[in-house]
Amino acid sequence: MTEQNFSSMRAAMVESQLRTSDVDDQRVIAVMARVPREDFLPAERRAMAYIDRAVPLWDGRALNPPVATGRLLKEAQVEPGDRVLLIGAATGYGAALLAELGASVTAVEEEGGPEISVPGVTVVRGPLNAGAADGAPYDLLFIDGAVQNVPAALVAQLAEGGRVVTGLAERGVTRLCSGRAVAGALGLARLADMEMAVLPGFAEPERFTF
C-alpha cells in the first residue's frame, strides 16, 4: 500500500471517526492527522491502521481504536511542558502523539514487547502497574487502554491535582474515564462507553469475606 493511500485513509479517519465522535479539540485532530499510525504497526498489520476497531499486536495486546485514542487525548488536555506518565506504551503511537502535543513523556511497557523508538520519549520496561517512580511527580497519568482499577502506586506518582485519563473495564464493558488526584486519592468520572484495549496486570484486589 502506498504512502498516498495511507494519507487518504488518515484523512478519512479524522473526518469519519474523530469529528463524528466528540473529538473536537483541534490540536488533537491536527496531531492525529499528521502522525502516521501505520508506522507503529507490524508490517502485516499496517493495512489495518485506520480501521475503527482495536488492532491486535502481541500476546493479547492491541492498539486502541482511533476514537478511543482521540477521546483520551481530548480529556487529557495536554499542555506543552506537561510531564506525562504513559502506561501501556505498546508500539509507541500514543507516546508519539503526546510528544507532538509538547509533553515530556515517560512511557512504560512490559519486558518482551516490541522496540519503541520515539524521539524525546523515555521508555521504561517493567510491570505496567508499577509505573516509573524515578521520574515522578507527573502532571498527567495517561493509561492507554482499559484497566480494572488504577493502582495506588500510580496515583502516588502524580503531582497534587495531577490529571488522569484511562479506560475502566467493568463487567465486560470498557468505559472512558477522567479525574484528578487530590490528597493522594483519585476521583474518576465515567464519561462514555467505548471499545478500548484491555491492559494486563490490573485485576481488582481480592476481597476477603468471613
Secondary structure as GFF3:
##gff-version 3
##sequence-region A 1 210
A	DSSP	alpha_helix	3	13	.	.	.	ID=ss1
A	DSSP	pi_helix	14	18	.	.	.	ID=ss2
A	DSSP	alpha_helix	26	34	.	.	.	ID=ss3
A	DSSP	three_ten_helix	37	40	.	.	.	ID=ss4
A	DSSP	three_ten_helix	43	48	.	.	.	ID=ss5
A	DSSP	beta_strand	55	56	.	.	.	ID=ss6
A	DSSP	beta_strand	62	63	.	.	.	ID=ss7
A	DSSP	alpha_helix	66	76	.	.	.	ID=ss8
A	DSSP	beta_strand	83	87	.	.	.	ID=ss9
A	DSSP	alpha_helix	93	100	.	.	.	ID=ss10
A	DSSP	beta_strand	104	109	.	.	.	ID=ss11
A	DSSP	beta_strand	121	125	.	.	.	ID=ss12
A	DSSP	three_ten_helix	128	130	.	.	.	ID=ss13
A	DSSP	three_ten_helix	133	135	.	.	.	ID=ss14
A	DSSP	beta_strand	138	147	.	.	.	ID=ss15
A	DSSP	alpha_helix	152	155	.	.	.	ID=ss16
A	DSSP	beta_strand	158	170	.	.	.	ID=ss17
A	DSSP	beta_strand	173	182	.	.	.	ID=ss18
A	DSSP	beta_strand	185	193	.	.	.	ID=ss19
###
